[in-house]
Amino acid sequence: MAGNKVYVQGNYVDIHDNEVVNLNIDKVGTLQMDEGMQTTEGDETLLTKLSLCFKDEDTARRFLISIKEMDDTEIVRLVKKYSDSKLCTDTSKALWKLLSEAGLYKTGYPNWNKQMNQR
């Protein structure tokens, strides 16, 4: 369906809210980033800081690229998935602050905290 988003994170594919999904996987392996998925020079400082909250820098990079077009609710949902998969090691106020200061997460910490604690 046009306009719906499908998120691929490692071995996980999020296809909710899509009535019909056809997947064609030509190659299984590491994430291959196309030109539209590059981090910018300005992202590198943020990436260094985000790496402290994730399993490794590659995971932090995939996360940063993934959230560029997400709204706040989608970001929290993805953080929870990363946390459940042990890919995100810090979901605290520190991660919220990094995302907030970078303008990627727009609502306040109380909203973040409430959503993070909902299961």
A tleap script that builds the chain and sets N, CA, C and O, in Angstrom:
source leaprc.protein.ff14SB
mol = sequence {
  NMET ALA GLY ASN LYS VAL TYR VAL GLN GLY
  ASN TYR VAL ASP ILE HIE ASP ASN GLU VAL
  VAL ASN LEU ASN ILE ASP LYS VAL GLY THR
  LEU GLN MET ASP GLU GLY MET GLN THR THR
  GLU GLY ASP GLU THR LEU LEU THR LYS LEU
  SER LEU CYS PHE LYS ASP GLU ASP THR ALA
  ARG ARG PHE LEU ILE SER ILE LYS GLU MET
  ASP ASP THR GLU ILE VAL ARG LEU VAL LYS
  LYS TYR SER ASP SER LYS LEU CYS THR ASP
  THR SER LYS ALA LEU TRP LYS LEU LEU SER
  GLU ALA GLY LEU TYR LYS THR GLY TYR PRO
  ASN TRP ASN LYS GLN MET ASN GLN CARG
}
set mol.1.N position { 0.849 -1.172 0.000 }
set mol.1.CA position { 0.000 0.000 0.000 }
set mol.1.C position { 0.890 1.228 0.000 }
set mol.1.O position { 1.858 1.293 0.757 }
set mol.2.N position { 0.585 2.166 -0.810 }
set mol.2.CA position { 1.381 3.381 -0.892 }
set mol.2.C position { 1.300 4.158 0.413 }
set mol.2.O position { 0.228 4.284 1.004 }
set mol.3.N position { 2.418 4.669 0.852 }
set mol.3.CA position { 2.445 5.509 2.033 }
set mol.3.C position { 2.703 4.771 3.326 }
set mol.3.O position { 3.038 5.408 4.325 }
set mol.4.N position { 2.562 3.458 3.356 }
set mol.4.CA position { 2.852 2.701 4.564 }
set mol.4.C position { 4.342 2.430 4.640 }
set mol.4.O position { 5.019 2.296 3.621 }
set mol.5.N position { 4.841 2.351 5.869 }
set mol.5.CA position { 6.266 2.117 6.080 }
set mol.5.C position { 6.489 0.687 6.518 }
set mol.5.O position { 5.697 0.129 7.277 }
set mol.6.N position { 7.555 0.103 6.042 }
set mol.6.CA position { 7.983 -1.214 6.480 }
set mol.6.C position { 9.391 -1.035 7.013 }
set mol.6.O position { 10.267 -0.522 6.317 }
set mol.7.N position { 9.606 -1.461 8.250 }
set mol.7.CA position { 10.909 -1.306 8.883 }
set mol.7.C position { 11.612 -2.651 8.962 }
set mol.7.O position { 11.025 -3.648 9.383 }
set mol.8.N position { 12.864 -2.670 8.556 }
set mol.8.CA position { 13.665 -3.876 8.632 }
set mol.8.C position { 14.806 -3.609 9.598 }
set mol.8.O position { 15.620 -2.710 9.386 }
set mol.9.N position { 14.855 -4.398 10.658 }
set mol.9.CA position { 15.903 -4.258 11.656 }
set mol.9.C position { 16.517 -5.627 11.886 }
set mol.9.O position { 15.925 -6.465 12.566 }
set mol.10.N position { 17.690 -5.864 11.328 }
set mol.10.CA position { 18.317 -7.168 11.477 }
set mol.10.C position { 17.430 -8.248 10.875 }
set mol.10.O position { 17.103 -8.201 9.689 }
set mol.11.N position { 17.043 -9.214 11.689 }
set mol.11.CA position { 16.189 -10.297 11.224 }
set mol.11.C position { 14.718 -10.003 11.429 }
set mol.11.O position { 13.880 -10.871 11.185 }
set mol.12.N position { 14.383 -8.805 11.869 }
set mol.12.CA position { 13.013 -8.444 12.202 }
set mol.12.C position { 12.433 -7.536 11.124 }
set mol.12.O position { 13.074 -6.564 10.722 }
set mol.13.N position { 11.231 -7.842 10.655 }
set mol.13.CA position { 10.523 -7.005 9.693 }
set mol.13.C position { 9.203 -6.591 10.325 }
set mol.13.O position { 8.384 -7.445 10.668 }
set mol.14.N position { 8.992 -5.298 10.482 }
set mol.14.CA position { 7.761 -4.769 11.059 }
set mol.14.C position { 6.816 -4.430 9.916 }
set mol.14.O position { 7.057 -3.488 9.161 }
set mol.15.N position { 5.732 -5.205 9.792 }
set mol.15.CA position { 4.802 -4.998 8.679 }
set mol.15.C position { 3.400 -4.674 9.168 }
set mol.15.O position { 2.439 -4.793 8.407 }
set mol.16.N position { 3.266 -4.266 10.429 }
set mol.16.CA position { 1.930 -3.974 10.938 }
set mol.16.C position { 1.302 -2.820 10.163 }
set mol.16.O position { 2.005 -2.006 9.564 }
set mol.17.N position { 0.004 -2.759 10.181 }
set mol.17.CA position { -0.774 -1.750 9.471 }
set mol.17.C position { -0.676 -1.870 7.946 }
set mol.17.O position { -1.041 -0.936 7.231 }
set mol.18.N position { -0.198 -2.983 7.456 }
set mol.18.CA position { -0.129 -3.230 6.019 }
set mol.18.C position { -0.986 -4.447 5.723 }
set mol.18.O position { -0.734 -5.527 6.257 }
set mol.19.N position { -2.010 -4.284 4.868 }
set mol.19.CA position { -2.908 -5.393 4.567 }
set mol.19.C position { -2.234 -6.470 3.733 }
set mol.19.O position { -2.453 -7.659 3.964 }
set mol.20.N position { -1.423 -6.072 2.772 }
set mol.20.CA position { -0.755 -7.017 1.897 }
set mol.20.C position { 0.725 -6.660 1.865 }
set mol.20.O position { 1.092 -5.508 1.633 }
set mol.21.N position { 1.566 -7.654 2.098 }
set mol.21.CA position { 3.004 -7.425 2.072 }
set mol.21.C position { 3.647 -8.529 1.252 }
set mol.21.O position { 3.454 -9.711 1.534 }
set mol.22.N position { 4.400 -8.151 0.253 }
set mol.22.CA position { 5.168 -9.090 -0.547 }
set mol.22.C position { 6.635 -8.766 -0.356 }
set mol.22.O position { 7.077 -7.654 -0.647 }
set mol.23.N position { 7.386 -9.730 0.130 }
set mol.23.CA position { 8.817 -9.520 0.347 }
set mol.23.C position { 9.598 -10.383 -0.615 }
set mol.23.O position { 9.292 -11.560 -0.809 }
set mol.24.N position { 10.606 -9.790 -1.211 }
set mol.24.CA position { 11.521 -10.523 -2.063 }
set mol.24.C position { 12.915 -10.276 -1.518 }
set mol.24.O position { 13.430 -9.161 -1.601 }
set mol.25.N position { 13.518 -11.295 -0.969 }
set mol.25.CA position { 14.843 -11.142 -0.376 }
set mol.25.C position { 15.839 -11.794 -1.307 }
set mol.25.O position { 15.869 -13.014 -1.466 }
set mol.26.N position { 16.663 -10.943 -1.925 }
set mol.26.CA position { 17.661 -11.444 -2.858 }
set mol.26.C position { 18.934 -11.885 -2.156 }
set mol.26.O position { 19.619 -12.805 -2.603 }
set mol.27.N position { 19.243 -11.218 -1.051 }
set mol.27.CA position { 20.509 -11.496 -0.384 }
set mol.27.C position { 20.330 -11.272 1.103 }
set mol.27.O position { 19.786 -10.248 1.516 }
set mol.28.N position { 20.770 -12.193 1.892 }
set mol.28.CA position { 20.741 -12.040 3.336 }
set mol.28.C position { 22.161 -11.748 3.770 }
set mol.28.O position { 23.097 -12.446 3.379 }
set mol.29.N position { 22.317 -10.729 4.568 }
set mol.29.CA position { 23.649 -10.367 5.038 }
set mol.29.C position { 23.593 -9.058 5.772 }
set mol.29.O position { 22.578 -8.734 6.387 }
set mol.30.N position { 24.660 -8.303 5.720 }
set mol.30.CA position { 24.707 -7.041 6.423 }
set mol.30.C position { 23.895 -5.985 5.696 }
set mol.30.O position { 23.615 -6.110 4.504 }
set mol.31.N position { 23.526 -4.959 6.415 }
set mol.31.CA position { 22.760 -3.864 5.846 }
set mol.31.C position { 23.581 -3.164 4.777 }
set mol.31.O position { 24.698 -2.714 5.032 }
set mol.32.N position { 23.025 -3.076 3.591 }
set mol.32.CA position { 23.653 -2.343 2.511 }
set mol.32.C position { 22.940 -1.012 2.393 }
set mol.32.O position { 21.752 -0.972 2.073 }
set mol.33.N position { 23.637 0.062 2.643 }
set mol.33.CA position { 23.005 1.372 2.630 }
set mol.33.C position { 23.118 1.976 1.245 }
set mol.33.O position { 24.204 2.039 0.669 }
set mol.34.N position { 21.983 2.420 0.715 }
set mol.34.CA position { 22.028 3.118 -0.554 }
set mol.34.C position { 22.276 4.600 -0.284 }
set mol.34.O position { 22.399 5.009 0.871 }
set mol.35.N position { 22.348 5.392 -1.329 }
set mol.35.CA position { 22.684 6.806 -1.199 }
set mol.35.C position { 21.733 7.553 -0.268 }
set mol.35.O position { 22.154 8.466 0.442 }
set mol.36.N position { 20.467 7.177 -0.264 }
set mol.36.CA position { 19.481 7.838 0.580 }
set mol.36.C position { 19.576 7.452 2.044 }
set mol.36.O position { 18.870 8.030 2.870 }
set mol.37.N position { 20.422 6.499 2.393 }
set mol.37.CA position { 20.517 6.017 3.758 }
set mol.37.C position { 21.845 6.377 4.410 }
set mol.37.O position { 22.213 5.775 5.419 }
set mol.38.N position { 22.551 7.315 3.875 }
set mol.38.CA position { 23.841 7.699 4.429 }
set mol.38.C position { 23.667 8.593 5.647 }
set mol.38.O position { 22.684 9.325 5.758 }
set mol.39.N position { 24.621 8.528 6.546 }
set mol.39.CA position { 24.652 9.499 7.624 }
set mol.39.C position { 25.428 10.705 7.111 }
set mol.39.O position { 26.280 10.579 6.231 }
set mol.40.N position { 25.129 11.862 7.661 }
set mol.40.CA position { 25.821 13.076 7.252 }
set mol.40.C position { 26.975 13.353 8.194 }
set mol.40.O position { 27.109 12.698 9.228 }
set mol.41.N position { 27.814 14.326 7.840 }
set mol.41.CA position { 28.924 14.697 8.726 }
set mol.41.C position { 28.410 15.100 10.099 }
set mol.41.O position { 29.006 14.746 11.116 }
set mol.42.N position { 27.309 15.838 10.132 }
set mol.42.CA position { 26.739 16.267 11.402 }
set mol.42.C position { 26.247 15.101 12.246 }
set mol.42.O position { 26.194 15.196 13.472 }
set mol.43.N position { 25.889 14.003 11.594 }
set mol.43.CA position { 25.431 12.817 12.314 }
set mol.43.C position { 26.570 12.108 13.042 }
set mol.43.O position { 26.324 11.387 14.010 }
set mol.44.N position { 27.787 12.295 12.605 }
set mol.44.CA position { 28.904 11.537 13.167 }
set mol.44.C position { 29.120 11.822 14.653 }
set mol.44.O position { 29.419 10.902 15.413 }
set mol.45.N position { 28.976 13.070 15.077 }
set mol.45.CA position { 29.108 13.401 16.495 }
set mol.45.C position { 27.992 12.737 17.284 }
set mol.45.O position { 28.231 12.147 18.337 }
set mol.46.N position { 26.776 12.836 16.773 }
set mol.46.CA position { 25.640 12.191 17.423 }
set mol.46.C position { 25.845 10.682 17.444 }
set mol.46.O position { 25.568 10.033 18.453 }
set mol.47.N position { 26.319 10.127 16.362 }
set mol.47.CA position { 26.542 8.689 16.267 }
set mol.47.C position { 27.536 8.211 17.328 }
set mol.47.O position { 27.343 7.159 17.937 }
set mol.48.N position { 28.583 8.978 17.541 }
set mol.48.CA position { 29.570 8.635 18.569 }
set mol.48.C position { 28.913 8.565 19.939 }
set mol.48.O position { 29.190 7.656 20.722 }
set mol.49.N position { 28.043 9.528 20.224 }
set mol.49.CA position { 27.348 9.543 21.514 }
set mol.49.C position { 26.313 8.424 21.593 }
set mol.49.O position { 26.181 7.771 22.627 }
set mol.50.N position { 25.578 8.202 20.502 }
set mol.50.CA position { 24.574 7.140 20.484 }
set mol.50.C position { 25.198 5.759 20.654 }
set mol.50.O position { 24.577 4.859 21.219 }
set mol.51.N position { 26.411 5.592 20.172 }
set mol.51.CA position { 27.084 4.297 20.262 }
set mol.51.C position { 27.214 3.824 21.703 }
set mol.51.O position { 27.295 2.623 21.960 }
set mol.52.N position { 27.235 4.757 22.633 }
set mol.52.CA position { 27.325 4.401 24.046 }
set mol.52.C position { 26.026 3.773 24.551 }
set mol.52.O position { 26.024 3.080 25.568 }
set mol.53.N position { 24.928 4.013 23.843 }
set mol.53.CA position { 23.615 3.496 24.248 }
set mol.53.C position { 23.242 2.211 23.517 }
set mol.53.O position { 22.223 1.597 23.833 }
set mol.54.N position { 24.048 1.799 22.552 }
set mol.54.CA position { 23.734 0.632 21.742 }
set mol.54.C position { 24.850 -0.394 21.818 }
set mol.54.O position { 25.944 -0.117 22.312 }
set mol.55.N position { 24.553 -1.572 21.324 }
set mol.55.CA position { 25.490 -2.692 21.370 }
set mol.55.C position { 26.828 -2.341 20.711 }
set mol.55.O position { 27.893 -2.688 21.222 }
set mol.56.N position { 26.756 -1.646 19.571 }
set mol.56.CA position { 27.966 -1.248 18.861 }
set mol.56.C position { 27.638 -0.098 17.914 }
set mol.56.O position { 26.480 0.304 17.790 }
set mol.57.N position { 28.643 0.417 17.260 }
set mol.57.CA position { 28.438 1.580 16.389 }
set mol.57.C position { 27.575 1.252 15.179 }
set mol.57.O position { 26.777 2.086 14.752 }
set mol.58.N position { 27.716 0.067 14.621 }
set mol.58.CA position { 26.889 -0.309 13.464 }
set mol.58.C position { 25.410 -0.340 13.831 }
set mol.58.O position { 24.565 0.093 13.047 }
set mol.59.N position { 25.100 -0.844 15.006 }
set mol.59.CA position { 23.717 -0.869 15.472 }
set mol.59.C position { 23.207 0.548 15.663 }
set mol.59.O position { 22.084 0.865 15.271 }
set mol.60.N position { 24.026 1.400 16.263 }
set mol.60.CA position { 23.645 2.802 16.462 }
set mol.60.C position { 23.422 3.493 15.115 }
set mol.60.O position { 22.495 4.290 14.972 }
set mol.61.N position { 24.259 3.193 14.141 }
set mol.61.CA position { 24.127 3.789 12.798 }
set mol.61.C position { 22.813 3.345 12.150 }
set mol.61.O position { 22.091 4.172 11.594 }
set mol.62.N position { 22.497 2.052 12.217 }
set mol.62.CA position { 21.238 1.560 11.642 }
set mol.62.C position { 20.042 2.227 12.326 }
set mol.62.O position { 19.074 2.603 11.666 }
set mol.63.N position { 20.116 2.368 13.644 }
set mol.63.CA position { 19.049 3.015 14.386 }
set mol.63.C position { 18.889 4.461 13.935 }
set mol.63.O position { 17.777 4.902 13.644 }
set mol.64.N position { 19.987 5.197 13.876 }
set mol.64.CA position { 19.948 6.612 13.490 }
set mol.64.C position { 19.366 6.778 12.092 }
set mol.64.O position { 18.538 7.662 11.869 }
set mol.65.N position { 19.780 5.955 11.165 }
set mol.65.CA position { 19.254 6.031 9.800 }
set mol.65.C position { 17.761 5.717 9.788 }
set mol.65.O position { 16.989 6.369 9.086 }
set mol.66.N position { 17.364 4.726 10.561 }
set mol.66.CA position { 15.960 4.292 10.589 }
set mol.66.C position { 15.013 5.354 11.119 }
set mol.66.O position { 13.885 5.469 10.638 }
set mol.67.N position { 15.450 6.133 12.105 }
set mol.67.CA position { 14.524 7.060 12.760 }
set mol.67.C position { 14.383 8.397 12.056 }
set mol.67.O position { 13.567 9.220 12.469 }
set mol.68.N position { 15.145 8.635 11.016 }
set mol.68.CA position { 15.131 9.931 10.332 }
set mol.68.C position { 13.732 10.379 9.911 }
set mol.68.O position { 13.432 11.571 9.976 }
set mol.69.N position { 12.885 9.470 9.487 }
set mol.69.CA position { 11.547 9.821 9.004 }
set mol.69.C position { 10.441 9.384 9.961 }
set mol.69.O position { 9.266 9.415 9.596 }
set mol.70.N position { 10.797 8.980 11.166 }
set mol.70.CA position { 9.809 8.485 12.127 }
set mol.70.C position { 9.265 9.593 13.015 }
set mol.70.O position { 9.928 10.600 13.261 }
set mol.71.N position { 8.040 9.382 13.490 }
set mol.71.CA position { 7.510 10.284 14.506 }
set mol.71.C position { 7.932 9.746 15.878 }
set mol.71.O position { 8.520 8.668 15.972 }
set mol.72.N position { 7.634 10.493 16.929 }
set mol.72.CA position { 8.108 10.140 18.268 }
set mol.72.C position { 7.613 8.771 18.736 }
set mol.72.O position { 8.369 8.017 19.347 }
set mol.73.N position { 6.362 8.451 18.456 }
set mol.73.CA position { 5.815 7.168 18.866 }
set mol.73.C position { 6.539 6.014 18.181 }
set mol.73.O position { 6.830 4.995 18.807 }
set mol.74.N position { 6.825 6.179 16.903 }
set mol.74.CA position { 7.540 5.139 16.161 }
set mol.74.C position { 8.962 4.972 16.691 }
set mol.74.O position { 9.476 3.855 16.756 }
set mol.75.N position { 9.593 6.075 17.066 }
set mol.75.CA position { 10.953 6.007 17.608 }
set mol.75.C position { 10.965 5.191 18.897 }
set mol.75.O position { 11.803 4.305 19.067 }
set mol.76.N position { 10.035 5.488 19.804 }
set mol.76.CA position { 9.978 4.746 21.073 }
set mol.76.C position { 9.712 3.271 20.812 }
set mol.76.O position { 10.317 2.407 21.448 }
set mol.77.N position { 8.821 2.980 19.889 }
set mol.77.CA position { 8.524 1.586 19.539 }
set mol.77.C position { 9.791 0.878 19.063 }
set mol.77.O position { 10.043 -0.267 19.440 }
set mol.78.N position { 10.588 1.556 18.237 }
set mol.78.CA position { 11.818 0.959 17.739 }
set mol.78.C position { 12.848 0.797 18.854 }
set mol.78.O position { 13.541 -0.219 18.908 }
set mol.79.N position { 12.958 1.781 19.742 }
set mol.79.CA position { 13.883 1.674 20.872 }
set mol.79.C position { 13.519 0.459 21.719 }
set mol.79.O position { 14.400 -0.282 22.155 }
set mol.80.N position { 12.227 0.254 21.951 }
set mol.80.CA position { 11.789 -0.913 22.723 }
set mol.80.C position { 12.191 -2.219 22.031 }
set mol.80.O position { 12.628 -3.165 22.688 }
set mol.81.N position { 12.044 -2.266 20.718 }
set mol.81.CA position { 12.428 -3.471 19.982 }
set mol.81.C position { 13.930 -3.714 20.085 }
set mol.81.O position { 14.372 -4.845 20.287 }
set mol.82.N position { 14.707 -2.649 19.945 }
set mol.82.CA position { 16.156 -2.774 20.090 }
set mol.82.C position { 16.498 -3.234 21.504 }
set mol.82.O position { 17.375 -4.077 21.691 }
set mol.83.N position { 15.809 -2.682 22.493 }
set mol.83.CA position { 16.069 -3.043 23.882 }
set mol.83.C position { 15.712 -4.504 24.140 }
set mol.83.O position { 16.477 -5.227 24.778 }
set mol.84.N position { 14.554 -4.940 23.648 }
set mol.84.CA position { 14.134 -6.331 23.818 }
set mol.84.C position { 15.117 -7.299 23.161 }
set mol.84.O position { 15.301 -8.422 23.632 }
set mol.85.N position { 15.744 -6.860 22.076 }
set mol.85.CA position { 16.717 -7.685 21.357 }
set mol.85.C position { 18.130 -7.522 21.901 }
set mol.85.O position { 19.083 -8.069 21.345 }
set mol.86.N position { 18.262 -6.775 22.980 }
set mol.86.CA position { 19.560 -6.512 23.629 }
set mol.86.C position { 20.522 -5.743 22.718 }
set mol.86.O position { 21.740 -5.828 22.879 }
set mol.87.N position { 19.966 -4.990 21.760 }
set mol.87.CA position { 20.788 -4.161 20.877 }
set mol.87.C position { 20.927 -2.747 21.416 }
set mol.87.O position { 21.880 -2.039 21.086 }
set mol.88.N position { 19.974 -2.338 22.244 }
set mol.88.CA position { 20.015 -1.028 22.888 }
set mol.88.C position { 20.250 -1.284 24.371 }
set mol.88.O position { 19.457 -1.958 25.028 }
set mol.89.N position { 21.337 -0.744 24.886 }
set mol.89.CA position { 21.723 -1.028 26.267 }
set mol.89.C position { 21.325 0.066 27.244 }
set mol.89.O position { 21.451 -0.116 28.455 }
set mol.90.N position { 20.846 1.198 26.741 }
set mol.90.CA position { 20.474 2.316 27.610 }
set mol.90.C position { 19.271 3.030 27.019 }
set mol.90.O position { 19.391 3.719 26.006 }
set mol.91.N position { 18.114 2.872 27.644 }
set mol.91.CA position { 16.896 3.520 27.168 }
set mol.91.C position { 16.478 4.649 28.108 }
set mol.91.O position { 15.319 5.061 28.120 }
set mol.92.N position { 17.410 5.129 28.872 }
set mol.92.CA position { 17.124 6.104 29.912 }
set mol.92.C position { 17.004 7.523 29.373 }
set mol.92.O position { 16.911 7.759 28.168 }
set mol.93.N position { 17.009 8.445 30.312 }
set mol.93.CA position { 16.930 9.872 29.975 }
set mol.93.C position { 18.101 10.307 29.097 }
set mol.93.O position { 17.965 11.241 28.307 }
set mol.94.N position { 19.236 9.648 29.226 }
set mol.94.CA position { 20.407 10.002 28.412 }
set mol.94.C position { 20.124 9.824 26.921 }
set mol.94.O position { 20.475 10.688 26.117 }
set mol.95.N position { 19.495 8.713 26.549 }
set mol.95.CA position { 19.156 8.477 25.139 }
set mol.95.C position { 18.120 9.487 24.672 }
set mol.95.O position { 18.241 10.048 23.584 }
set mol.96.N position { 17.095 9.719 25.498 }
set mol.96.CA position { 16.090 10.730 25.152 }
set mol.96.C position { 16.760 12.085 24.909 }
set mol.96.O position { 16.450 12.772 23.935 }
set mol.97.N position { 17.669 12.458 25.792 }
set mol.97.CA position { 18.324 13.761 25.683 }
set mol.97.C position { 19.115 13.880 24.382 }
set mol.97.O position { 19.061 14.915 23.718 }
set mol.98.N position { 19.839 12.845 24.019 }
set mol.98.CA position { 20.593 12.865 22.758 }
set mol.98.C position { 19.668 13.061 21.565 }
set mol.98.O position { 19.942 13.875 20.683 }
set mol.99.N position { 18.577 12.314 21.543 }
set mol.99.CA position { 17.633 12.408 20.424 }
set mol.99.C position { 16.910 13.754 20.423 }
set mol.99.O position { 16.661 14.334 19.366 }
set mol.100.N position { 16.580 14.240 21.606 }
set mol.100.CA position { 15.896 15.522 21.726 }
set mol.100.C position { 16.786 16.675 21.269 }
set mol.100.O position { 16.357 17.528 20.491 }
set mol.101.N position { 18.019 16.696 21.752 }
set mol.101.CA position { 18.954 17.771 21.377 }
set mol.101.C position { 19.256 17.770 19.887 }
set mol.101.O position { 19.541 18.817 19.306 }
set mol.102.N position { 19.193 16.597 19.269 }
set mol.102.CA position { 19.431 16.488 17.827 }
set mol.102.C position { 18.181 16.827 17.017 }
set mol.102.O position { 18.225 16.861 15.787 }
set mol.103.N position { 17.056 17.080 17.717 }
set mol.103.CA position { 15.812 17.408 17.035 }
set mol.103.C position { 15.105 16.210 16.431 }
set mol.103.O position { 14.209 16.366 15.601 }
set mol.104.N position { 15.504 15.011 16.843 }
set mol.104.CA position { 14.902 13.797 16.295 }
set mol.104.C position { 13.702 13.331 17.100 }
set mol.104.O position { 12.792 12.707 16.553 }
set mol.105.N position { 13.690 13.628 18.393 }
set mol.105.CA position { 12.557 13.308 19.261 }
set mol.105.C position { 12.041 14.625 19.799 }
set mol.105.O position { 12.762 15.338 20.498 }
set mol.106.N position { 10.812 14.953 19.483 }
set mol.106.CA position { 10.328 16.314 19.704 }
set mol.106.C position { 9.569 16.529 21.008 }
set mol.106.O position { 9.522 17.653 21.506 }
set mol.107.N position { 8.976 15.483 21.573 }
set mol.107.CA position { 8.225 15.673 22.806 }
set mol.107.C position { 9.129 15.494 24.024 }
set mol.107.O position { 10.253 15.002 23.921 }
set mol.108.N position { 8.614 15.902 25.164 }
set mol.108.CA position { 9.414 15.941 26.377 }
set mol.108.C position { 9.705 14.585 26.996 }
set mol.108.O position { 9.181 13.552 26.580 }
set mol.109.N position { 10.565 14.632 28.011 }
set mol.109.CA position { 10.962 13.407 28.695 }
set mol.109.C position { 9.789 12.686 29.365 }
set mol.109.O position { 9.754 11.456 29.332 }
set mol.110.N position { 8.822 13.397 29.975 }
set mol.110.CA position { 7.706 12.662 30.574 }
set mol.110.C position { 6.991 11.761 29.557 }
set mol.110.O position { 6.581 10.650 29.896 }
set mol.111.N position { 6.841 12.234 28.318 }
set mol.111.CA position { 6.226 11.431 27.268 }
set mol.111.C position { 7.084 10.205 26.951 }
set mol.111.O position { 6.571 9.091 26.848 }
set mol.112.N position { 8.388 10.417 26.798 }
set mol.112.CA position { 9.336 9.323 26.541 }
set mol.112.C position { 9.232 8.270 27.649 }
set mol.112.O position { 9.077 7.078 27.384 }
set mol.113.N position { 9.322 8.740 28.887 }
set mol.113.CA position { 9.319 7.843 30.037 }
set mol.113.C position { 8.018 7.046 30.109 }
set mol.113.O position { 8.041 5.843 30.372 }
set mol.114.N position { 6.900 7.700 29.881 }
set mol.114.CA position { 5.600 7.021 29.924 }
set mol.114.C position { 5.528 5.933 28.842 }
set mol.114.O position { 5.122 4.802 29.110 }
set mol.115.N position { 5.926 6.295 27.625 }
set mol.115.CA position { 5.883 5.312 26.528 }
set mol.115.C position { 6.859 4.162 26.742 }
set mol.115.O position { 6.548 3.014 26.426 }
set mol.116.N position { 8.034 4.464 27.275 }
set mol.116.CA position { 9.030 3.411 27.509 }
set mol.116.C position { 8.564 2.419 28.555 }
set mol.116.O position { 8.946 1.250 28.513 }
set mol.117.N position { 7.739 2.869 29.497 }
set mol.117.CA position { 7.291 1.999 30.574 }
set mol.117.C position { 5.984 1.286 30.257 }
set mol.117.O position { 5.520 0.469 31.053 }
set mol.118.N position { 5.378 1.582 29.101 }
set mol.118.CA position { 4.173 0.855 28.678 }
set mol.118.C position { 4.589 -0.428 27.985 }
set mol.118.O position { 5.529 -0.429 27.189 }
set mol.119.N position { 3.916 -1.493 28.271 }
set mol.119.CA position { 4.210 -2.777 27.614 }
set mol.119.C position { 2.971 -3.355 27.028 }
set mol.119.O position { 3.013 -4.432 26.433 }
savepdb mol mol.pdb
quit
